[in-house]
């Protein structure tokens, strides 16, 4: 079972992802910037284009079945989850990792 102390301080995630495992369950936690966009009309060209109106810092977690690492595991075999970039978000990530069953298990 993963505990909050097993994951590093929140500031670590501002620069690097963290990988860990719990038995056959592998996990990765990283900072993710979620971009909120809207379609706006370009006044010069008259064409519609996508404009970023807000960026939200999140924690993104992945779980997958071992034995292979993150890069060697196909994306369709991973489960992802987003939470706010905060200590409360990190606590929610820990709970999600512990409570979510592995794909095909």
C-alpha positions as CSV (number, residue, x, y, z in Angstrom):
1,X,0.0,0.0,0.0
2,X,1.3,3.4,-1.0
3,X,1.5,6.1,1.7
4,X,1.8,9.8,1.3
5,X,5.4,9.7,2.8
6,X,6.3,7.3,-0.1
7,X,5.8,10.2,-2.6
8,X,8.2,13.1,-2.5
9,X,7.5,16.7,-1.5
10,X,5.1,18.6,-3.7
11,X,7.9,21.0,-4.9
12,X,9.8,18.0,-6.5
13,X,7.0,17.6,-9.0
14,X,7.4,21.2,-10.3
15,X,10.5,19.8,-12.2
16,X,10.4,16.1,-12.5
17,X,8.0,13.1,-12.5
18,X,8.2,10.4,-9.8
19,X,8.0,6.7,-10.5
20,X,7.2,4.0,-7.9
21,X,5.7,0.6,-7.5
22,X,3.5,-1.4,-5.1
23,X,3.8,-5.1,-5.8
24,X,2.9,-5.5,-9.5
25,X,1.3,-2.1,-9.7
26,X,3.5,0.6,-11.2
27,X,2.8,4.3,-10.9
28,X,4.0,7.7,-12.1
29,X,3.0,11.1,-10.7
30,X,3.9,14.3,-12.6
31,X,2.9,18.0,-12.9
32,X,0.5,18.6,-15.7
33,X,-0.7,21.9,-17.1
34,X,-4.3,21.7,-18.1
35,X,-5.1,24.3,-20.7
36,X,-8.6,25.8,-21.0
37,X,-9.2,27.0,-24.5
38,X,-12.0,28.7,-26.4
39,X,-12.5,29.4,-30.1
40,X,-12.1,33.1,-31.1
41,X,-12.2,34.9,-34.4
42,X,-8.9,36.3,-35.6
43,X,-9.6,39.9,-36.4
44,X,-6.9,40.0,-39.1
45,X,-7.8,36.8,-41.0
46,X,-11.4,36.4,-40.0
47,X,-10.7,32.7,-39.2
48,X,-11.6,30.9,-36.0
49,X,-8.6,29.9,-33.9
50,X,-8.1,28.3,-30.5
51,X,-6.9,30.6,-27.7
52,X,-5.7,29.5,-24.3
53,X,-7.7,31.4,-21.7
54,X,-6.4,29.7,-18.6
55,X,-3.7,27.3,-17.5
56,X,-4.3,25.1,-14.4
57,X,-1.5,23.3,-12.6
58,X,-2.5,19.7,-11.9
59,X,-1.0,16.4,-10.6
60,X,-1.4,13.7,-13.2
61,X,-1.0,10.1,-12.0
62,X,-0.7,6.9,-14.1
63,X,-1.0,3.3,-13.0
64,X,-0.2,0.1,-15.0
65,X,0.7,-3.5,-14.4
66,X,4.4,-4.4,-14.2
67,X,7.0,-5.6,-15.0
68,X,7.7,-3.0,-17.6
69,X,8.4,0.7,-17.1
70,X,6.4,3.7,-18.1
71,X,7.9,4.2,-21.6
72,X,7.9,0.5,-22.4
73,X,4.2,0.1,-21.6
74,X,1.6,1.0,-24.2
75,X,-0.7,4.0,-23.3
76,X,-3.8,1.8,-23.7
77,X,-2.6,-0.3,-20.8
78,X,-2.3,2.7,-18.4
79,X,-5.0,4.4,-16.3
80,X,-4.7,8.1,-15.7
81,X,-6.1,10.4,-13.1
82,X,-5.9,14.2,-12.5
83,X,-6.0,16.2,-9.2
84,X,-5.3,19.7,-8.2
85,X,-1.6,20.6,-7.7
86,X,-1.8,20.8,-3.8
87,X,-1.2,18.6,-0.8
88,X,-4.9,17.7,-0.9
89,X,-4.5,16.7,-4.5
90,X,-1.5,14.6,-3.5
91,X,-3.5,12.8,-0.8
92,X,-6.2,12.1,-3.4
93,X,-3.6,10.7,-5.7
94,X,-2.3,8.3,-3.0
95,X,-5.9,7.1,-2.3
96,X,-6.5,6.7,-6.1
97,X,-3.4,4.6,-6.5
98,X,-4.3,2.4,-3.6
99,X,-8.0,2.0,-4.5
100,X,-7.8,1.6,-8.3
101,X,-7.4,-2.0,-9.6
102,X,-5.0,-2.7,-12.3
103,X,-6.3,-3.0,-15.9
104,X,-7.3,-6.6,-16.7
105,X,-7.2,-7.6,-13.0
